[in-house]
Each structure stands twice: as C-alpha cells, then as structure tokens.
Amino acid sequence: MSRPVLRRTLLAFALATVAVGSLAQKTGKPQPAAPVPVWPTRPLKIMVGFPGGSTPDLVARTIAEPLSRALGQPVIVENHPGAGGNIAADLVVKSTDNHTIGVMINGNMTIARMLNPATPFDPLRDLAPISLIGTAPLLLTAPANAPGNTAQEFFLAARNAGSKWSYGTPGVGTVAHIGMELLKTKAGIDPVHVPYPGNPQVITAMISGQIQLALLPPALAAQQIRAGKLKAIGVTSSARSSLVPEYPSLDEGGVRGFQLEIWTAAAGPASMPGPIVAKLSQLISEIARTPQVRQKLFQQGWQVAGTSAEGLANRIKSDTSLLGGVIRMRGIKAE
C-alpha cells in the first residue's frame, strides 16, 4: 500500500471512530458490553469448615436446596472441619473453577490471619464477600446460684472477685474469648480464661461451678436457663434480641456501648468474576429473606440479615477493626 493511500485509510478510520463516539454521546447509548458467559455450567460446591450438624453446616444446607432450584444446577455441601473453619476457607480461596463458595463464620472472614500469622490466606485480600446470611448476639451466662439479682449486682460481685473467678470458651481466639476480653475492659472485671473443646463442655463446667461465667449462643444457653441450671445476665446486642427477647441487653445492665455478634456468611475466592459474585449475592440474600428459610434460620438461632456483597464487606471491615483491636490489646494468639 502506498503512503498516500495508507494516510487516507488511517484518516478515514479516525473519522469513523470520532463519529461513533460522538453518536454515543448524543444518544446516550453506550456500546454493547461483551456478553457474560453462561454460569453455572456444573454443580456448585459449598465448603463448610465444621462437622455435619454444626450451625454453619445447617445454614449451608438450608440455603442449598432453594439455591439449586434458582441456579438450575445441584448445590453440594462439603464438610472440611478443622482449624476453626480455616481449612474449608483455604479450599475456597484456592479454588479456580468459579463453582466453589463457602459458608463461614466471622472469625474466618476477619481475624484469622491476626490470630495466627501462619494462616495460609488473608481473609481481607483473598475472599470475595457474597452475603451476610445471619447474625446472633451472645448471652452472658452464669451458674444458677451466681450472686446478684440484677446485672449490676452480678458485675459488682465479679469486680470484687477479681481473678478468683474464671470464664469458659470453646477455644482461644474464638469470638466468645475475644468478646469476654472486651467485656473485661468495659465492665472492669478480671476473670481468668479457661478454654474447653466446645460449648457443651463450657456449659457442663458452669453448671458444676468450675467456672463462673461464659458468653454462649442464645439458643444453646436458653434451654439450660429455662431448666433452672444457669442464669442469664444479658445479651451482647445493643438492644434485646428477637431470639431471646425475655433477656435484657448488657447495655441495659450498665455496660454501656458493649455490642458483639457472631455471624455466618457466604464468600467466594477473590478471583471469582464480579458478575458471578453479584448473581450469587442477589440469590442468596433473597433466599435468606423468604419466609420459609427465614423461619428455619431463626430456629437455628439466627436473625436473618440477607445483605448485599457490599453490606457484608462493610461488616467485615467494622468487625476486623473491633476484634482486631482487642487481639492487639490483649496479645491473643490462636493455639
């Protein structure tokens, strides 16, 4: 091609480009975006870091069936217990098939790396938030014969007891552990931490008088309280919880500004394409808020949230700041 012809060709192309851009501006109609690939093309896997029958497992199985109907593909729940749920979370992070997500607890999505630098993933960098499914406060519980008829009287006795009292948790670095360390600062008490394998052992120890207080899931503690074996001091939400409305909040009991919740949420790997994350976020949030699923989650001990991906991202940010501050202040490290 001669140079004059080449120049005329390039000029024509440039003018055509300008004309198309000018037309788009005048009409306000953007150029068509590239088509989004068809998804899903095979079964979706939900990784759960706890055994069958655990709370996260029940949540995953509750949303699996309606999610399968919405996607037109099977949804398979896989249990990979261990490391406080971090084994399953790591499997999600490392997945590259765009058909793997996880149902996780807040510890997996916020403070995992803070508690243990050897954690093989960074939740803030390596996970894509999808939807906050459900939240629940914890319930500060004591033996049935604990001193005081009100929260104020109980905390006065606790302050006087100092380190002679002890509290139980289902392990170092759990939200119950970090929350109690925060409560110690807020309420001016100083009980000693005693970790147990799980909450059932914490309850047994409290009933027998080996420990004097614990933060427990309301659904788990309420049956023992109603049986007269334990005493409720207050819930850790800012106000009374719909899960156990008969019990006051700790804020009502004089511990001002104390708020702490456990939660469960869906997340994918950070590499998951945005359109897929958006689709899953919309479906899971809608499913969680349907009357049937809402009722099932409530029975499992959850107040339904069903947020957007952005809502979960904001919650991750705020909880990482709150819990991370306690971890640094108290020097907490996972075992």
C-alpha positions in Angstrom: 0.0 0.0 0.0 1.4 3.4 -1.0 1.9 6.1 1.7 -0.9 8.4 0.3 -3.3 5.5 0.4 -2.2 4.5 3.8 -2.7 8.0 5.1 -6.2 8.2 3.6 -7.1 4.9 5.2 -5.9 5.9 8.7 -7.7 9.2 8.4 -11.0 7.5 7.4 -10.6 5.1 10.4 -10.0 8.0 12.7 -13.0 10.0 11.5 -15.2 6.9 11.8 -14.1 6.4 15.4 -14.8 10.0 16.3 -18.3 9.8 14.6 -19.2 6.7 16.6 -18.1 8.3 19.8 -20.0 11.5 19.0 -23.1 9.5 18.2 -22.8 7.6 21.5 -22.6 10.9 23.4 -25.6 12.4 21.6 -27.8 9.4 22.0 -26.6 8.5 25.5 -26.4 4.9 24.3 -23.1 3.1 25.3 -21.6 0.5 23.1 -22.9 -3.1 23.8 -20.8 -4.8 26.6 -19.2 -8.2 25.9 -21.7 -11.0 26.7 -21.4 -12.6 30.2 -20.5 -16.3 29.9 -23.3 -18.7 30.8 -23.0 -19.7 34.5 -23.2 -22.1 36.2 -22.3 -24.9 33.9 -21.9 -27.6 36.6 -22.8 -28.2 40.3 -21.9 -25.5 42.8 -20.0 -26.6 45.9 -20.4 -25.0 49.3 -17.4 -25.6 51.6 -18.2 -25.8 55.4 -15.4 -25.8 57.9 -17.3 -27.6 60.6 -18.9 -31.1 61.0 -22.3 -32.1 59.9 -25.0 -30.8 62.3 -22.9 -27.8 63.3 -24.5 -24.4 62.9 -22.6 -23.4 59.7 -23.5 -26.8 58.2 -27.2 -26.3 59.0 -27.1 -22.8 57.4 -25.4 -24.1 54.3 -27.9 -27.0 53.9 -30.8 -24.7 54.5 -29.9 -22.4 51.5 -28.6 -25.2 49.3 -31.9 -26.6 48.0 -33.5 -23.3 47.1 -30.2 -22.1 45.6 -30.1 -25.2 43.5 -33.6 -24.5 42.1 -32.6 -21.0 41.3 -29.4 -21.9 39.5 -30.7 -25.0 37.8 -27.7 -27.0 39.0 -27.1 -29.2 42.0 -25.6 -27.5 45.1 -23.4 -29.8 47.1 -22.4 -29.1 50.7 -18.9 -30.5 51.6 -17.7 -30.6 55.2 -13.9 -30.0 55.8 -13.7 -29.4 59.6 -10.6 -28.2 61.3 -8.6 -25.1 62.3 -11.7 -23.3 63.4 -13.1 -23.4 59.9 -10.0 -22.2 58.2 -9.3 -25.4 56.3 -12.5 -25.0 54.3 -11.9 -21.3 53.9 -8.5 -22.0 52.4 -10.1 -24.5 50.0 -12.4 -21.7 48.8 -9.5 -19.3 48.5 -7.5 -21.7 46.3 -10.5 -22.8 44.1 -10.3 -21.7 40.5 -13.3 -23.3 39.0 -15.8 -20.4 39.7 -18.1 -23.1 41.1 -16.9 -23.1 44.8 -18.0 -20.9 47.6 -18.0 -21.2 51.4 -20.4 -20.7 54.3 -18.2 -19.3 57.0 -18.2 -17.7 60.5 -17.0 -14.2 61.2 -13.6 -15.5 62.5 -12.7 -17.0 59.1 -13.5 -13.7 57.3 -12.0 -11.2 59.6 -9.3 -12.1 62.2 -7.9 -15.4 61.0 -4.5 -14.0 60.0 -4.3 -11.7 63.0 -4.8 -14.7 65.4 -2.3 -16.9 63.6 0.2 -15.4 61.1 0.7 -19.0 59.7 -2.9 -19.0 58.3 -2.4 -19.7 54.6 -4.8 -17.0 53.4 -5.6 -13.4 54.2 -9.4 -13.0 54.5 -9.4 -9.3 53.6 -7.4 -9.9 50.4 -8.3 -13.5 49.3 -12.1 -13.7 49.8 -14.9 -12.2 47.8 -17.8 -11.2 50.1 -21.2 -12.5 48.8 -23.8 -12.1 51.5 -24.1 -11.8 55.3 -26.7 -14.5 56.0 -27.5 -14.4 59.7 -26.3 -12.7 62.9 -26.8 -13.5 66.6 -25.7 -11.9 69.9 -24.1 -14.0 72.6 -25.6 -14.4 76.0 -23.6 -13.7 79.1 -24.5 -16.7 81.4 -23.6 -17.7 84.9 -24.4 -20.6 87.3 -27.9 -20.6 88.6 -26.6 -19.7 92.1 -24.5 -16.8 90.9 -24.6 -13.8 93.2 -26.9 -10.9 92.4 -30.5 -10.5 91.2 -29.6 -7.9 88.5 -26.7 -7.4 86.0 -25.4 -4.5 88.1 -25.2 -6.7 91.3 -23.6 -9.5 89.3 -20.9 -7.3 87.9 -20.2 -5.8 91.4 -19.6 -9.3 92.7 -17.4 -10.1 89.7 -15.3 -7.0 90.3 -14.9 -7.9 93.9 -13.9 -11.4 93.0 -11.2 -10.3 90.5 -9.1 -13.2 89.2 -10.6 -15.6 91.6 -13.4 -16.1 89.1 -12.9 -17.7 85.7 -14.8 -17.9 82.4 -15.0 -20.6 79.8 -14.9 -20.5 76.0 -14.8 -23.1 73.2 -11.2 -22.1 72.5 -8.5 -19.5 72.3 -9.3 -16.9 69.6 -13.0 -17.6 69.3 -15.4 -14.7 69.3 -16.5 -15.8 72.8 -12.9 -15.4 74.0 -12.3 -12.1 72.3 -15.7 -10.8 73.4 -15.1 -11.7 77.0 -11.7 -9.9 76.9 -13.5 -6.8 75.6 -16.2 -7.2 78.3 -13.5 -7.3 81.0 -12.3 -3.9 79.8 -15.8 -2.4 79.5 -17.1 -3.8 82.8 -14.0 -3.6 84.9 -13.9 -7.3 85.8 -10.9 -9.7 85.6 -11.9 -13.4 85.4 -9.3 -15.9 84.2 -9.8 -17.6 80.8 -10.3 -21.4 80.7 -10.6 -22.9 77.2 -12.7 -26.0 76.5 -13.1 -28.2 73.4 -16.6 -26.8 72.8 -19.6 -25.0 74.3 -21.2 -28.2 75.7 -18.2 -28.6 77.9 -18.4 -25.0 78.9 -22.0 -25.4 80.0 -21.1 -28.6 82.0 -18.3 -26.8 83.7 -20.5 -23.8 84.6 -23.3 -26.0 85.9 -20.9 -27.8 88.2 -19.4 -24.5 89.4 -15.9 -24.9 87.9 -16.3 -21.5 86.1 -18.4 -18.5 86.9 -19.4 -17.0 83.5 -19.4 -17.5 79.8 -20.6 -16.0 76.6 -22.8 -18.5 74.8 -25.1 -18.7 71.8 -28.6 -17.8 73.0 -30.2 -20.9 71.5 -27.8 -23.1 73.4 -27.9 -21.3 76.7 -31.6 -20.6 76.8 -32.7 -24.3 77.3 -30.4 -24.6 80.4 -31.6 -21.3 81.8 -35.2 -22.3 81.4 -34.4 -25.5 83.1 -33.1 -23.5 86.1 -29.5 -24.8 85.7 -28.0 -21.5 84.5 -28.7 -17.8 85.0 -28.9 -15.1 82.2 -27.0 -11.9 82.8 -27.6 -10.2 79.4 -27.2 -10.4 75.7 -24.4 -8.7 73.8 -26.6 -6.9 71.3 -27.2 -3.2 71.6 -30.9 -3.9 72.5 -32.9 -7.0 73.3 -32.7 -9.7 70.7 -35.7 -11.3 68.9 -34.0 -14.6 69.5 -34.4 -14.4 73.3 -36.5 -11.2 73.9 -37.0 -12.1 77.6 -33.4 -11.3 78.5 -32.1 -7.7 78.8 -29.0 -6.4 76.9 -25.8 -5.8 78.8 -26.2 -2.2 77.8 -29.4 -2.2 79.8 -27.4 -3.8 82.7 -25.0 -0.9 82.8 -22.2 -2.0 80.4 -22.7 1.0 78.0 -21.7 0.6 74.4 -20.9 -3.1 74.5 -22.1 -4.8 71.3 -20.9 -8.1 69.9 -22.4 -10.6 67.5 -21.5 -13.8 65.9 -22.5 -14.3 62.3 -22.4 -16.6 59.3 -21.9 -15.5 55.7 -21.2 -16.7 52.1 -18.0 -15.9 50.4 -16.1 -17.0 47.3 -12.5 -16.7 46.2 -11.2 -13.2 45.3 -10.6 -14.5 41.8 -14.3 -15.1 41.2 -15.6 -12.8 38.4 -17.8 -9.9 39.6 -20.9 -10.9 37.6 -20.9 -14.3 39.3 -20.4 -12.8 42.8 -23.3 -10.4 42.1 -25.6 -13.1 40.9 -24.9 -15.3 44.0 -25.2 -12.3 46.3 -28.7 -11.5 44.9 -29.9 -15.0 45.0 -28.6 -15.9 48.5 -29.8 -12.7 50.0 -33.3 -13.2 48.5 -33.4 -16.8 49.6 -32.4 -16.0 53.2 -35.3 -13.5 53.4 -38.0 -15.8 52.2 -40.5 -16.7 54.9 -39.7 -20.4 54.9 -35.9 -20.0 55.0 -36.1 -17.1 57.5 -38.1 -19.4 59.9 -35.6 -22.2 59.6 -32.7 -19.9 60.2 -34.5 -18.4 63.2 -35.0 -21.9 64.6 -31.3 -22.5 64.2 -30.6 -19.4 66.3 -30.0 -16.7 63.6 -31.5 -13.3 63.0 -31.7 -13.1 59.2 -29.6 -10.4 57.5 -29.5 -11.4 53.8 -27.3 -8.5 52.8 -25.6 -7.5 49.6 -21.9 -8.2 49.0 -21.2 -4.6 49.9 -23.1 -4.9 53.2 -21.0 -8.0 54.1 -17.8 -6.1 53.1 -18.8 -3.3 55.4 -19.5 -5.7 58.3 -16.1 -7.4 57.7 -14.3 -4.1 57.9 -16.0 -3.0 61.1 -15.6 -6.4 62.9 -12.0 -6.6 61.8 -11.4 -3.3 63.4 -13.3 -4.1 66.7 -12.0 -7.7 67.2 -8.5 -6.9 65.9 -8.2 -4.1 68.4 -8.9 -6.5 71.3 -6.5 -9.1 69.8 -3.7 -6.5 69.7 -4.5 -5.0 73.1 -4.6 -8.4 74.9 -1.9 -10.1 72.8 -4.3 -13.0 71.9 -2.8 -15.8 69.7 -4.5 -18.9 68.4 -3.1 -22.2 69.7 
